[in-house]
Amino acid sequence: MSSSPSTDESGALLGPADIRELAAALGVRPTKQRGQNFVIDANTVRRIVRTAEVRPDDVVVEVGPGLGSLTLALLEAADRVVAVEIDDVLAAALPSTIAARMPERADRFALVHSDAMHVQELPGPGPTALVANLPYNVAVPVLLHMLDRFPSIERTLVMVQAEVADRLAARPGNKVYGVPSVKANWYANVKRAGAIGRNVFWPAPNVDSGLVSLVRRDKPIETTATKDEVFAVVDAAFAQRRKTLRAALAGWAGSAAAAEAALVAAGVSPQARGEALTVYEFAAIAENKPE
C-alpha cells in the first residue's frame, strides 16, 4: 500500500496559472498536430482518477502526460505511474515537475520517451490500469495497441473527443457503431463514463470530450479464429457500410456466394449489415471463412 502524499493535497496539483507558467518556461505552445489540450483543472483530474477507480496497489500507464496535471493526480492515488510521452520537450521536463511538486512519490514514477504506438514493453511491474487524455487523431489506434500489447491492463479510462467516446461505447444497431466499437469490445466491456466540458482545457478545444471506461473481459472471447482473422472480417464489413454483408464480405471470402455460405454457417443473415452484429457474430463468421 502506498502512503498518501504529505504535501497539501491541492498544492501538489497543477492549476491554470501553473500550467501556463510551465508552458512558458518550456517554450511550449500546444500544437493542433499532436492534438494537445492540457487539462488545467485539479478537480477534473481528481474526478478522472476517481472514475478510473485507481487503487493504491495499481500500476498505471498514462499515455500523453503533457505537462503532468493528470500524472500528479495519478501518483497521489496509485502505487506507480509510467508515463509515455512522444514530445521531446515535454518528456524532458516531466520528471523535474514530479520531483518538484511530489518529491515523496518521485521514485514511483517512470517516463518512457516514445510514440505509444511503438511501445512494446514498459519498465517495472506490468500495468494494471491505463488512464489517459488521448488526442482525437490517434485515440483509437493507441487504445487498441495498449490493450493488445499489455494484457495485464484490467481497467482503462480514457478521455477522448465526445464523438470518439460515442463510437467506442456504441452498441450494435446504433448508427455510430463501427470498427472501433467492435474492436474495443473484443478486449473489454465498454461504456461511456461521463462528459468533460471545454473550459477545463488550455487551449479550450472546439469540441466536447467524453470519458470511456473499458473493463477487460474476465475470459477472452471463445473462438477458434485469431484476433487478426476476426478483425479482418470487421474491417471488411464496415469498409462499405451501406452494403449487405453478402456484398461487403465478397472480397474477404473470395466471392459473394462464398461470403453467403460463411454467413449462413455462422448463423448470420446474408442481408444483415455490419452495424447489426456483435463481436461474437464477427468471430463466428471468421471461424467459417471458406478455405
ChimeraX attribute file (.defattr): number of C-alpha atoms within 10 A of each C-alpha:
attribute: neighborCount
match mode: 1-to-1
recipient: residues
	/A:1	9
	/A:2	16
	/A:3	12
	/A:4	14
	/A:5	15
	/A:6	12
	/A:7	12
	/A:8	8
	/A:9	11
	/A:10	11
	/A:11	11
	/A:12	20
	/A:13	25
	/A:14	25
	/A:15	17
	/A:16	16
	/A:17	10
	/A:18	14
	/A:19	20
	/A:20	18
	/A:21	13
	/A:22	15
	/A:23	17
	/A:24	11
	/A:25	9
	/A:26	14
	/A:27	10
	/A:28	14
	/A:29	11
	/A:30	15
	/A:31	10
	/A:32	12
	/A:33	8
	/A:34	15
	/A:35	14
	/A:36	20
	/A:37	20
	/A:38	25
	/A:39	26
	/A:40	25
	/A:41	19
	/A:42	21
	/A:43	14
	/A:44	18
	/A:45	22
	/A:46	19
	/A:47	13
	/A:48	25
	/A:49	23
	/A:50	14
	/A:51	15
	/A:52	22
	/A:53	16
	/A:54	25
	/A:55	18
	/A:56	17
	/A:57	13
	/A:58	24
	/A:59	26
	/A:60	29
	/A:61	27
	/A:62	26
	/A:63	27
	/A:64	28
	/A:65	27
	/A:66	25
	/A:67	26
	/A:68	23
	/A:69	26
	/A:70	27
	/A:71	28
	/A:72	25
	/A:73	24
	/A:74	29
	/A:75	26
	/A:76	24
	/A:77	23
	/A:78	23
	/A:79	20
	/A:80	25
	/A:81	29
	/A:82	24
	/A:83	28
	/A:84	23
	/A:85	22
	/A:86	18
	/A:87	15
	/A:88	10
	/A:89	14
	/A:90	19
	/A:91	22
	/A:92	14
	/A:93	15
	/A:94	21
	/A:95	17
	/A:96	13
	/A:97	18
	/A:98	23
	/A:99	14
	/A:100	12
	/A:101	16
	/A:102	20
	/A:103	16
	/A:104	15
	/A:105	21
	/A:106	19
	/A:107	13
	/A:108	16
	/A:109	20
	/A:110	18
	/A:111	19
	/A:112	17
	/A:113	17
	/A:114	17
	/A:115	14
	/A:116	21
	/A:117	15
	/A:118	10
	/A:119	16
	/A:120	10
	/A:121	10
	/A:122	16
	/A:123	10
	/A:124	12
	/A:125	10
	/A:126	16
	/A:127	22
	/A:128	19
	/A:129	27
	/A:130	27
	/A:131	26
	/A:132	26
	/A:133	26
	/A:134	23
	/A:135	20
	/A:136	18
	/A:137	15
	/A:138	14
	/A:139	19
	/A:140	21
	/A:141	12
	/A:142	19
	/A:143	21
	/A:144	16
	/A:145	15
	/A:146	20
	/A:147	21
	/A:148	15
	/A:149	13
	/A:150	18
	/A:151	13
	/A:152	15
	/A:153	22
	/A:154	18
	/A:155	23
	/A:156	26
	/A:157	27
	/A:158	24
	/A:159	24
	/A:160	26
	/A:161	23
	/A:162	21
	/A:163	14
	/A:164	22
	/A:165	28
	/A:166	20
	/A:167	21
	/A:168	27
	/A:169	25
	/A:170	22
	/A:171	21
	/A:172	17
	/A:173	14
	/A:174	13
	/A:175	11
	/A:176	18
	/A:177	21
	/A:178	25
	/A:179	21
	/A:180	22
	/A:181	24
	/A:182	29
	/A:183	19
	/A:184	22
	/A:185	24
	/A:186	23
	/A:187	22
	/A:188	22
	/A:189	15
	/A:190	24
	/A:191	19
	/A:192	19
	/A:193	18
	/A:194	16
	/A:195	16
	/A:196	17
	/A:197	14
	/A:198	16
	/A:199	13
	/A:200	19
	/A:201	17
	/A:202	17
	/A:203	17
	/A:204	15
	/A:205	18
	/A:206	8
	/A:207	10
	/A:208	15
	/A:209	21
	/A:210	20
	/A:211	25
	/A:212	24
	/A:213	23
	/A:214	26
	/A:215	17
	/A:216	21
	/A:217	15
	/A:218	10
	/A:219	8
	/A:220	10
	/A:221	16
	/A:222	9
	/A:223	13
	/A:224	13
	/A:225	18
	/A:226	12
	/A:227	16
	/A:228	10
	/A:229	16
	/A:230	24
	/A:231	20
	/A:232	15
	/A:233	22
	/A:234	25
	/A:235	19
	/A:236	20
	/A:237	27
	/A:238	19
	/A:239	15
	/A:240	15
	/A:241	14
	/A:242	13
	/A:243	16
	/A:244	16
	/A:245	26
	/A:246	25
	/A:247	21
	/A:248	25
	/A:249	31
	/A:250	17
	/A:251	13
	/A:252	19
	/A:253	22
	/A:254	13
	/A:255	16
	/A:256	18
	/A:257	15
	/A:258	20
	/A:259	25
	/A:260	21
	/A:261	20
	/A:262	23
	/A:263	25
	/A:264	15
	/A:265	15
	/A:266	19
	/A:267	12
	/A:268	19
	/A:269	14
	/A:270	20
	/A:271	13
	/A:272	14
	/A:273	21
	/A:274	30
	/A:275	24
	/A:276	14
	/A:277	19
	/A:278	17
	/A:279	19
	/A:280	17
	/A:281	17
	/A:282	23
	/A:283	24
	/A:284	22
	/A:285	26
	/A:286	27
	/A:287	18
	/A:288	19
	/A:289	20
	/A:290	14
	/A:291	6
